[in-house]
Amino acid sequence: IHIIGKDIAYFHTLFWPAMLHFSGKPFRVPDHVWAHGFVTVDGQKMSKSRGTGLDPLVYLELGMDPEWLRYYFAYKLNSKVEDVDFSSADFISRTNSDLVGKYVNIASRSAGFLVKRFEGRVSDPAIAESSLIAEIKAAAPDISASFEGREYGKALRAVMELANKVNEYVDQKQPWELAKQPERATELHAVCSVTLEAFRLLTLFLKPVLPRTAENVETFLNCGELTWNSVDNALSSDKPINPFKHLMKRVDEKQVQQLFELSSKAAKAAAEPAKEEKKAEAESEEFVFEPLAPNITFDDFAKVDLRIGKILDCKKVEKSRKLLQLTIDIGEKEPRNIFSGIAAYYKPEDLIGKLTVVVANLEPRKMMGSFSQGMLLSASDGVDTPSGLYLLEPFPGAKPGMRLH
């Protein structure tokens, strides 16, 4: 099973298998290639330069439970190559509602009664005769198939639907009321036993996503290691459960706010030395003169209409890392729209109000759902991988629309 990101799929599904196959050695090609989308934050790509993203080390330093994040991502994953968006509000709601409110809450509602009143021993007949337990066991093949098919979200939604049914069962039976009536001790024993066996099964289903929590539940229920083959096993009166201990706390909204704040600071701090190093390298590199192009005639040059343009507006293009979209006045009645691949070298706000040189008679080209009506001129030390791009800026006195001769 080969797990990759969607941006390198062509290499890992074409070149790498071909290299393995024709290497002359008995290397196996992957049986499955699982490609994942990107993680976005509130709909935006994670970026060090913008200080947006999630720093896993900061997440851990804040004492946030890794299994919150494992569950949240798994709940959003499927077999398709789709981006996974992290929304802080949804993260808090999903984690607290599902993991604490629905799942962990099941054990906390029944374990105390079983330990105090029945020495921690379940009722074997109650578990064996329970239609609820039979229903949960019957769901195991479909949940397993969803995991195997990478439909993780589908698997977890099925588990939470079962958790809802268990909670409805507890609400209906009301063990806290049964505990007040000594004559109904047998009924109380049955309800607590069924509830905790249901909790064991739900934990088994969640173990691929919540391994640490599952390990703690194995100790709590004294049920041995939970594997998919143990679905048909059950809690036994021969092995009393242990007193319930806290399994998972709720997500604190303040922690999530801190996570974004500290992740932003960490990202900017990490990006700054790299930026300075790149700048120093560019400054220290000796300029290499690029050979001149073949001679042209004056008539050839005259075909190019170069005009002074004033940049009225400039903004980043959302779906591109390279492009800026500029609104430029070159003396016509209406300003022109021009896309330019200079986003790595200039901030939009630094260009507004500047004069520059525009190729005005270039055939319009459709880009990003619009037309680019010209081209900016810039200098660089190389066409392929320039260390910088330098826009041409005329001397004071030049006006928008003036032609360069």
One Martini backbone bead per residue (centre of mass of N, CA, C, O) as a GRO file, in nm:
protein
  405
    1ILE     BB    1   0.092   0.039   0.027
    2HIS     BB    2   0.066   0.362  -0.122
    3ILE     BB    3   0.126   0.683   0.026
    4ILE     BB    4   0.006   0.999  -0.104
    5GLY     BB    5   0.007   1.288  -0.270
    6LYS     BB    6  -0.157   1.449  -0.531
    7ASP     BB    7   0.108   1.605  -0.655
    8ILE     BB    8   0.266   1.293  -0.705
    9ALA     BB    9   0.112   1.077  -0.880
   10TYR     BB   10   0.263   1.037  -1.152
   11PHE     BB   11   0.525   0.919  -1.033
   12HIS     BB   12   0.390   0.682  -0.843
   13THR     BB   13   0.216   0.554  -1.107
   14LEU     BB   14   0.465   0.539  -1.325
   15PHE     BB   15   0.776   0.553  -1.269
   16TRP     BB   16   0.810   0.373  -1.019
   17PRO     BB   17   0.683   0.107  -1.125
   18ALA     BB   18   0.869   0.090  -1.374
   19MET     BB   19   1.136   0.067  -1.221
   20LEU     BB   20   1.063  -0.191  -1.069
   21HIS     BB   21   0.986  -0.376  -1.313
   22PHE     BB   22   1.276  -0.299  -1.488
   23SER     BB   23   1.528  -0.370  -1.284
   24GLY     BB   24   1.579  -0.701  -1.260
   25LYS     BB   25   1.422  -0.722  -0.993
   26PRO     BB   26   1.210  -0.852  -0.722
   27PHE     BB   27   1.011  -0.609  -0.732
   28ARG     BB   28   0.732  -0.464  -0.606
   29VAL     BB   29   0.446  -0.342  -0.683
   30PRO     BB   30   0.188  -0.176  -0.599
   31ASP     BB   31  -0.136  -0.259  -0.507
   32HIS     BB   32  -0.172   0.034  -0.375
   33VAL     BB   33  -0.282   0.379  -0.431
   34TRP     BB   34  -0.295   0.645  -0.194
   35ALA     BB   35  -0.452   0.952  -0.249
   36HIS     BB   36  -0.422   1.273  -0.114
   37GLY     BB   37  -0.509   1.558  -0.013
   38PHE     BB   38  -0.524   1.856   0.124
   39VAL     BB   39  -0.476   2.073   0.391
   40THR     BB   40  -0.706   2.298   0.511
   41VAL     BB   41  -0.785   2.637   0.643
   42ASP     BB   42  -1.071   2.766   0.613
   43GLY     BB   43  -1.019   2.716   0.282
   44GLN     BB   44  -0.703   2.745   0.313
   45LYS     BB   45  -0.391   2.733   0.246
   46MET     BB   46  -0.107   2.640   0.369
   47SER     BB   47   0.129   2.899   0.506
   48LYS     BB   48   0.420   3.039   0.603
   49SER     BB   49   0.408   3.333   0.495
   50ARG     BB   50   0.103   3.371   0.621
   51GLY     BB   51   0.063   3.195   0.890
   52THR     BB   52  -0.088   2.931   0.796
   53GLY     BB   53  -0.180   2.668   1.018
   54LEU     BB   54  -0.055   2.349   1.152
   55ASP     BB   55   0.133   2.270   1.437
   56PRO     BB   56   0.211   1.972   1.581
   57LEU     BB   57   0.397   2.068   1.812
   58VAL     BB   58   0.207   2.278   1.928
   59TYR     BB   59  -0.026   2.087   1.983
   60LEU     BB   60   0.133   1.919   2.198
   61GLU     BB   61   0.231   2.153   2.387
   62LEU     BB   62  -0.083   2.219   2.462
   63GLY     BB   63  -0.218   1.925   2.527
   64MET     BB   64  -0.334   1.797   2.281
   65ASP     BB   65  -0.514   1.545   2.149
   66PRO     BB   66  -0.434   1.339   1.890
   67GLU     BB   67  -0.724   1.193   1.867
   68TRP     BB   68  -0.883   1.428   1.772
   69LEU     BB   69  -0.741   1.458   1.492
   70ARG     BB   70  -0.777   1.175   1.388
   71TYR     BB   71  -1.085   1.181   1.387
   72TYR     BB   72  -1.137   1.432   1.213
   73PHE     BB   73  -0.993   1.333   0.957
   74ALA     BB   74  -1.134   1.059   0.925
   75TYR     BB   75  -1.426   1.180   0.896
   76LYS     BB   76  -1.321   1.326   0.605
   77LEU     BB   77  -1.240   1.064   0.475
   78ASN     BB   78  -1.186   0.915   0.149
   79SER     BB   79  -1.139   0.758  -0.169
   80LYS     BB   80  -1.096   1.034  -0.257
   81VAL     BB   81  -0.937   1.325  -0.402
   82GLU     BB   82  -0.960   1.527  -0.124
   83ASP     BB   83  -0.982   1.786   0.057
   84VAL     BB   84  -0.907   1.887   0.400
   85ASP     BB   85  -1.093   2.073   0.626
   86PHE     BB   86  -1.005   2.300   0.885
   87SER     BB   87  -1.237   2.372   1.144
   88SER     BB   88  -1.256   2.492   1.451
   89ALA     BB   89  -1.560   2.467   1.509
   90ASP     BB   90  -1.592   2.176   1.400
   91PHE     BB   91  -1.378   2.042   1.577
   92ILE     BB   92  -1.511   2.098   1.849
   93SER     BB   93  -1.790   1.978   1.791
   94ARG     BB   94  -1.713   1.693   1.692
   95THR     BB   95  -1.546   1.598   1.935
   96ASN     BB   96  -1.742   1.655   2.171
   97SER     BB   97  -1.988   1.505   2.058
   98ASP     BB   98  -1.872   1.223   1.981
   99LEU     BB   99  -1.645   1.135   2.189
  100VAL     BB  100  -1.785   1.242   2.453
  101GLY     BB  101  -2.102   1.250   2.428
  102LYS     BB  102  -2.132   0.952   2.292
  103TYR     BB  103  -1.898   0.756   2.375
  104VAL     BB  104  -1.775   0.796   2.670
  105ASN     BB  105  -2.053   0.832   2.811
  106ILE     BB  106  -2.138   0.535   2.822
  107ALA     BB  107  -1.941   0.436   3.047
  108SER     BB  108  -2.006   0.655   3.272
  109ARG     BB  109  -2.322   0.552   3.307
  110SER     BB  110  -2.239   0.230   3.418
  111ALA     BB  111  -1.978   0.149   3.577
  112GLY     BB  112  -2.046   0.233   3.872
  113PHE     BB  113  -2.276   0.030   3.923
  114LEU     BB  114  -2.116  -0.234   3.866
  115VAL     BB  115  -1.899  -0.197   4.089
  116LYS     BB  116  -2.082  -0.137   4.347
  117ARG     BB  117  -2.317  -0.379   4.299
  118PHE     BB  118  -2.135  -0.622   4.108
  119GLU     BB  119  -1.814  -0.638   4.120
  120GLY     BB  120  -1.777  -0.588   3.798
  121ARG     BB  121  -1.996  -0.795   3.697
  122VAL     BB  122  -2.149  -0.935   3.449
  123SER     BB  123  -2.427  -1.036   3.253
  124ASP     BB  124  -2.434  -1.292   3.043
  125PRO     BB  125  -2.734  -1.323   2.953
  126ALA     BB  126  -2.788  -1.027   2.873
  127ILE     BB  127  -2.586  -1.022   2.639
  128ALA     BB  128  -2.686  -1.275   2.476
  129GLU     BB  129  -3.003  -1.146   2.456
  130SER     BB  130  -2.929  -0.890   2.304
  131SER     BB  131  -3.036  -0.695   2.037
  132LEU     BB  132  -2.827  -0.467   2.040
  133ILE     BB  133  -2.573  -0.642   2.019
  134ALA     BB  134  -2.654  -0.780   1.755
  135GLU     BB  135  -2.659  -0.519   1.584
  136ILE     BB  136  -2.364  -0.436   1.623
  137LYS     BB  137  -2.233  -0.694   1.512
  138ALA     BB  138  -2.369  -0.676   1.223
  139ALA     BB  139  -2.190  -0.410   1.144
  140ALA     BB  140  -1.892  -0.505   1.111
  141PRO     BB  141  -1.853  -0.569   0.802
  142ASP     BB  142  -1.915  -0.280   0.696
  143ILE     BB  143  -1.698  -0.131   0.857
  144SER     BB  144  -1.460  -0.291   0.751
  145ALA     BB  145  -1.506  -0.224   0.450
  146SER     BB  146  -1.466   0.081   0.481
  147PHE     BB  147  -1.176   0.072   0.573
  148GLU     BB  148  -1.062  -0.089   0.328
  149GLY     BB  149  -1.198   0.144   0.124
  150ARG     BB  150  -1.134   0.437   0.260
  151GLU     BB  151  -1.419   0.491   0.426
  152TYR     BB  152  -1.389   0.650   0.707
  153GLY     BB  153  -1.637   0.829   0.741
  154LYS     BB  154  -1.844   0.602   0.710
  155ALA     BB  155  -1.753   0.435   0.952
  156LEU     BB  156  -1.791   0.658   1.174
  157ARG     BB  157  -2.091   0.711   1.124
  158ALA     BB  158  -2.180   0.425   1.200
  159VAL     BB  159  -2.077   0.430   1.491
  160MET     BB  160  -2.246   0.683   1.583
  161GLU     BB  161  -2.521   0.553   1.533
  162LEU     BB  162  -2.478   0.335   1.749
  163ALA     BB  163  -2.428   0.527   1.986
  164ASN     BB  164  -2.710   0.647   1.980
  165LYS     BB  165  -2.858   0.380   2.051
  166VAL     BB  166  -2.724   0.340   2.325
  167ASN     BB  167  -2.822   0.608   2.451
  168GLU     BB  168  -3.122   0.545   2.413
  169TYR     BB  169  -3.119   0.299   2.595
  170VAL     BB  170  -3.031   0.445   2.854
  171ASP     BB  171  -3.263   0.654   2.859
  172GLN     BB  172  -3.486   0.438   2.879
  173LYS     BB  173  -3.372   0.273   3.139
  174GLN     BB  174  -3.250   0.435   3.369
  175PRO     BB  175  -3.021   0.343   3.594
  176TRP     BB  176  -3.054   0.570   3.816
  177GLU     BB  177  -3.342   0.466   3.889
  178LEU     BB  178  -3.290   0.165   3.943
  179ALA     BB  179  -3.088   0.216   4.187
  180LYS     BB  180  -3.341   0.309   4.381
  181GLN     BB  181  -3.441  -0.006   4.326
  182PRO     BB  182  -3.374  -0.303   4.466
  183GLU     BB  183  -3.588  -0.491   4.307
  184ARG     BB  184  -3.414  -0.395   4.021
  185ALA     BB  185  -3.125  -0.524   4.004
  186THR     BB  186  -3.136  -0.709   3.755
  187GLU     BB  187  -3.196  -0.483   3.553
  188LEU     BB  188  -2.946  -0.314   3.611
  189HIS     BB  189  -2.740  -0.531   3.540
  190ALA     BB  190  -2.825  -0.560   3.241
  191VAL     BB  191  -2.786  -0.269   3.143
  192CYS     BB  192  -2.483  -0.240   3.216
  193SER     BB  193  -2.383  -0.482   3.049
  194VAL     BB  194  -2.481  -0.394   2.770
  195THR     BB  195  -2.343  -0.118   2.761
  196LEU     BB  196  -2.042  -0.224   2.792
  197GLU     BB  197  -2.046  -0.412   2.546
  198ALA     BB  198  -2.104  -0.188   2.347
  199PHE     BB  199  -1.847  -0.028   2.414
  200ARG     BB  200  -1.650  -0.244   2.322
  201LEU     BB  201  -1.738  -0.247   2.022
  202LEU     BB  202  -1.690   0.052   1.959
  203THR     BB  203  -1.388   0.044   2.027
  204LEU     BB  204  -1.309  -0.157   1.812
  205PHE     BB  205  -1.399   0.026   1.571
  206LEU     BB  206  -1.203   0.278   1.676
  207LYS     BB  207  -0.904   0.176   1.700
  208PRO     BB  208  -0.769   0.279   1.428
  209VAL     BB  209  -0.809   0.588   1.544
  210LEU     BB  210  -0.802   0.504   1.882
  211PRO     BB  211  -0.553   0.343   2.026
  212ARG     BB  212  -0.515   0.463   2.313
  213THR     BB  213  -0.803   0.446   2.412
  214ALA     BB  214  -0.833   0.140   2.366
  215GLU     BB  215  -0.617   0.057   2.569
  216ASN     BB  216  -0.765   0.176   2.817
  217VAL     BB  217  -1.022   0.001   2.781
  218GLU     BB  218  -0.891  -0.276   2.816
  219THR     BB  219  -0.821  -0.221   3.113
  220PHE     BB  220  -1.102  -0.143   3.220
  221LEU     BB  221  -1.252  -0.420   3.104
  222ASN     BB  222  -1.073  -0.674   3.102
  223CYS     BB  223  -1.062  -0.796   2.767
  224GLY     BB  224  -0.825  -0.754   2.620
  225GLU     BB  225  -0.743  -0.761   2.303
  226LEU     BB  226  -0.858  -0.569   2.038
  227THR     BB  227  -1.005  -0.733   1.764
  228TRP     BB  228  -1.185  -0.827   1.496
  229ASN     BB  229  -1.211  -1.128   1.613
  230SER     BB  230  -1.360  -1.012   1.895
  231VAL     BB  231  -1.660  -0.960   1.832
  232ASP     BB  232  -1.776  -1.251   1.944
  233ASN     BB  233  -1.704  -1.168   2.194
  234ALA     BB  234  -1.719  -1.105   2.559
  235LEU     BB  235  -1.801  -1.012   2.839
  236SER     BB  236  -1.711  -1.145   3.165
  237SER     BB  237  -1.776  -1.261   3.489
  238ASP     BB  238  -1.472  -1.363   3.528
  239LYS     BB  239  -1.402  -1.046   3.445
  240PRO     BB  240  -1.372  -0.781   3.607
  241ILE     BB  241  -1.400  -0.465   3.613
  242ASN     BB  242  -1.278  -0.153   3.635
  243PRO     BB  243  -1.260   0.140   3.736
  244PHE     BB  244  -1.347   0.434   3.621
  245LYS     BB  245  -1.165   0.637   3.392
  246HIS     BB  246  -1.056   0.891   3.240
  247LEU     BB  247  -1.044   0.916   2.873
  248MET     BB  248  -1.168   1.214   2.783
  249LYS     BB  249  -1.151   1.537   2.692
  250ARG     BB  250  -1.234   1.843   2.612
  251VAL     BB  251  -1.234   2.091   2.398
  252ASP     BB  252  -1.064   2.396   2.404
  253GLU     BB  253  -1.104   2.697   2.260
  254LYS     BB  254  -0.840   2.833   2.359
  255GLN     BB  255  -0.647   2.623   2.237
  256VAL     BB  256  -0.719   2.676   1.941
  257GLN     BB  257  -0.634   2.970   1.936
  258GLN     BB  258  -0.340   2.915   2.017
  259LEU     BB  259  -0.265   2.734   1.783
  260PHE     BB  260  -0.281   2.957   1.564
  261GLU     BB  261  -0.093   3.165   1.689
  262LEU     BB  262   0.163   2.979   1.729
  263SER     BB  263   0.180   2.870   1.440
  264SER     BB  264   0.230   3.144   1.309
  265LYS     BB  265   0.490   3.214   1.459
  266ALA     BB  266   0.651   2.959   1.379
  267ALA     BB  267   0.634   2.998   1.071
  268LYS     BB  268   0.768   3.280   1.057
  269ALA     BB  269   1.032   3.199   1.201
  270ALA     BB  270   1.109   2.978   0.987
  271ALA     BB  271   1.099   3.169   0.728
  272GLU     BB  272   1.307   3.399   0.781
  273PRO     BB  273   1.586   3.259   0.746
  274ALA     BB  274   1.529   3.161   0.458
  275LYS     BB  275   1.490   3.442   0.336
  276GLU     BB  276   1.771   3.555   0.412
  277GLU     BB  277   1.936   3.337   0.273
  278LYS     BB  278   1.828   3.388  -0.013
  279LYS     BB  279   1.914   3.683  -0.025
  280ALA     BB  280   2.219   3.637   0.021
  281GLU     BB  281   2.262   3.455  -0.222
  282ALA     BB  282   2.172   3.658  -0.438
  283GLU     BB  283   2.387   3.879  -0.359
  284SER     BB  284   2.647   3.683  -0.391
  285GLU     BB  285   2.590   3.636  -0.669
  286GLU     BB  286   2.717   3.631  -0.974
  287PHE     BB  287   2.673   3.785  -1.256
  288VAL     BB  288   2.538   3.646  -1.558
  289PHE     BB  289   2.577   3.690  -1.880
  290GLU     BB  290   2.353   3.703  -2.134
  291PRO     BB  291   2.321   3.629  -2.436
  292LEU     BB  292   2.253   3.759  -2.724
  293ALA     BB  293   2.037   3.812  -2.950
  294PRO     BB  294   1.956   3.830  -3.248
  295ASN     BB  295   1.936   4.038  -3.489
  296ILE     BB  296   1.736   4.320  -3.575
  297THR     BB  297   1.517   4.524  -3.708
  298PHE     BB  298   1.342   4.810  -3.688
  299ASP     BB  299   1.076   4.686  -3.782
  300ASP     BB  300   1.061   4.478  -3.564
  301PHE     BB  301   1.054   4.675  -3.323
  302ALA     BB  302   0.800   4.848  -3.423
  303LYS     BB  303   0.584   4.623  -3.357
  304VAL     BB  304   0.638   4.707  -3.065
  305ASP     BB  305   0.415   4.833  -2.811
  306LEU     BB  306   0.536   5.065  -2.585
  307ARG     BB  307   0.406   5.154  -2.255
  308ILE     BB  308   0.298   5.359  -2.022
  309GLY     BB  309   0.202   5.244  -1.691
  310LYS     BB  310  -0.056   5.253  -1.440
  311ILE     BB  311  -0.105   5.120  -1.123
  312LEU     BB  312  -0.422   5.092  -0.975
  313ASP     BB  313  -0.422   4.771  -0.926
  314CYS     BB  314  -0.359   4.487  -0.689
  315LYS     BB  315  -0.373   4.118  -0.683
  316LYS     BB  316  -0.425   3.816  -0.585
  317VAL     BB  317  -0.446   3.485  -0.700
  318GLU     BB  318  -0.603   3.234  -0.550
  319LYS     BB  319  -0.522   2.982  -0.771
  320SER     BB  320  -0.224   3.122  -0.744
  321ARG     BB  321   0.131   3.156  -0.677
  322LYS     BB  322   0.233   3.358  -0.928
  323LEU     BB  323  -0.008   3.554  -0.962
  324LEU     BB  324  -0.101   3.878  -1.070
  325GLN     BB  325  -0.359   4.131  -1.065
  326LEU     BB  326  -0.382   4.403  -1.295
  327THR     BB  327  -0.460   4.754  -1.308
  328ILE     BB  328  -0.402   4.946  -1.618
  329ASP     BB  329  -0.291   5.262  -1.727
  330ILE     BB  330  -0.243   5.358  -2.097
  331GLY     BB  331  -0.454   5.607  -2.191
  332GLU     BB  332  -0.720   5.494  -2.203
  333LYS     BB  333  -1.046   5.479  -2.122
  334GLU     BB  334  -0.969   5.189  -2.028
  335PRO     BB  335  -0.845   4.978  -1.830
  336ARG     BB  336  -0.628   4.709  -1.782
  337ASN     BB  337  -0.591   4.355  -1.781
  338ILE     BB  338  -0.316   4.194  -1.596
  339PHE     BB  339  -0.110   3.915  -1.592
  340SER     BB  340   0.156   3.829  -1.348
  341GLY     BB  341   0.460   3.635  -1.257
  342ILE     BB  342   0.529   3.818  -0.948
  343ALA     BB  343   0.443   3.710  -0.653
  344ALA     BB  344   0.740   3.635  -0.537
  345TYR     BB  345   0.845   3.966  -0.558
  346TYR     BB  346   0.557   4.104  -0.496
  347LYS     BB  347   0.352   4.325  -0.342
  348PRO     BB  348   0.062   4.462  -0.420
  349GLU     BB  349   0.081   4.732  -0.243
  350ASP     BB  350   0.366   4.822  -0.380
  351LEU     BB  351   0.241   4.884  -0.685
  352ILE     BB  352   0.051   5.094  -0.627
  353GLY     BB  353   0.110   5.383  -0.841
  354LYS     BB  354   0.296   5.274  -1.043
  355LEU     BB  355   0.530   5.289  -1.298
  356THR     BB  356   0.549   5.122  -1.623
  357VAL     BB  357   0.603   4.862  -1.866
  358VAL     BB  358   0.406   4.790  -2.168
  359VAL     BB  359   0.277   4.547  -2.372
  360ALA     BB  360   0.009   4.655  -2.584
  361ASN     BB  361   0.011   4.443  -2.862
  362LEU     BB  362  -0.072   4.191  -2.730
  363GLU     BB  363  -0.232   3.917  -2.745
  364PRO     BB  364  -0.491   3.818  -2.594
  365ARG     BB  365  -0.522   3.614  -2.288
  366LYS     BB  366  -0.659   3.345  -2.140
  367MET     BB  367  -0.706   3.383  -1.777
  368MET     BB  368  -0.865   3.295  -1.501
  369GLY     BB  369  -1.149   3.376  -1.656
  370SER     BB  370  -0.980   3.582  -1.830
  371PHE     BB  371  -0.802   3.865  -1.967
  372SER     BB  372  -0.481   3.934  -2.094
  373GLN     BB  373  -0.376   4.285  -2.190
  374GLY     BB  374  -0.064   4.204  -2.166
  375MET     BB  375   0.283   4.307  -2.061
  376LEU     BB  376   0.536   4.303  -1.846
  377LEU     BB  377   0.846   4.445  -1.780
  378SER     BB  378   1.153   4.265  -1.695
  379ALA     BB  379   1.433   4.189  -1.501
  380SER     BB  380   1.697   3.932  -1.520
  381ASP     BB  381   1.935   3.646  -1.462
  382GLY     BB  382   1.702   3.449  -1.577
  383VAL     BB  383   1.454   3.259  -1.720
  384ASP     BB  384   1.412   3.000  -1.546
  385THR     BB  385   1.581   3.090  -1.248
  386PRO     BB  386   1.529   3.355  -1.097
  387SER     BB  387   1.627   3.562  -0.823
  388GLY     BB  388   1.482   3.803  -0.987
  389LEU     BB  389   1.242   4.071  -1.041
  390TYR     BB  390   1.251   4.382  -1.247
  391LEU     BB  391   1.082   4.644  -1.284
  392LEU     BB  392   1.007   4.900  -1.491
  393GLU     BB  393   1.096   5.253  -1.414
  394PRO     BB  394   1.039   5.559  -1.483
  395PHE     BB  395   1.096   5.865  -1.493
  396PRO     BB  396   1.008   6.152  -1.403
  397GLY     BB  397   0.723   6.261  -1.626
  398ALA     BB  398   0.590   6.025  -1.697
  399LYS     BB  399   0.303   5.897  -1.882
  400PRO     BB  400   0.027   5.752  -1.944
  401GLY     BB  401   0.077   5.629  -2.291
  402MET     BB  402   0.354   5.649  -2.346
  403ARG     BB  403   0.594   5.594  -2.591
  404LEU     BB  404   0.845   5.376  -2.683
  405HIS     BB  405   1.159   5.447  -2.894
   0.00000   0.00000   0.00000
